């Protein structure tokens, strides 16, 4: 039913892990194979291509559904439908930023300070030109095809590039001058395909599964038993997404309690629950959380 295109490159590994956790495992003969398949009746064709190309291919109707970054959607100015952000990236769950950076010792403190004729290297020439026009800056945009950070200051005066943690910029002696765009990975669709009711339903199913995996990351299910006399003490320290589920056990003198909690901090929470009167405490991994 759906033709799907997934990103190759820096997002590739994280994307494959996401689909595997969503029970939509991508099958390929090797990591170099651009053709793939997913054993799901809603998906009949899968390709793995550069994320820079994906928005254009989706707009042109070559694929129904795909994953790419807001940065490339903006750069290509593609008319696609977003089914929502997928908050994952190659290193963290944080967004990436398209930034303008200059040597740390440069005198410029804003984009407006750049001198006329300044040379700016970037893999986002269209976005960069629009940004410079908005600020009335007359600079020369030099397309880059990789290793953008290495071109300052010998070849260009500034760069426009992606950063997730900023560590590579600092390593190369660069300072962020401005942010052009904050970009999450997105699940996006061809507009005509999205208007097809059957295809839209399939797209929304896939989105539900992927979002469920992302929502479950960093969370576990805690289950425990506690005597009625100690129940309130346990509830006072038990975090929950909404509120803990409490079930009275046979005999009425004890209760079962369960709650979804953050994995981070569970190492101190479990001893605290034990001290408050809980016993038979179980920590259970969660694959998906679906509203």
Secondary structure, 3 states (H helix, E strand, C coil): CEEEEEEECCCHHHHHHHHHHCCCCEECCCCCCCEEEECCCCEEEEEEEEHHHHHHHHHCCCCCEEEEEHHHHHHHCCCCEEEEEECCCCCCCCCEEEEEEEECCCCCCCHHHCCCCCEEEECCHHHHHHHHHHCCCCCEEEECCCCHHHHECCCECEEEEEECCCHHHHHCCEEEEEEEEEECEEEEECHHHHHCHHHHHHHHHHHHHHHHHHHHCCEEEEEEEEEHHHHHHHHHHCCCCCCCEEEECCCCCEEEEEEEEECCCHHHHHHHHHHCCEEEEEEEECCCCCC
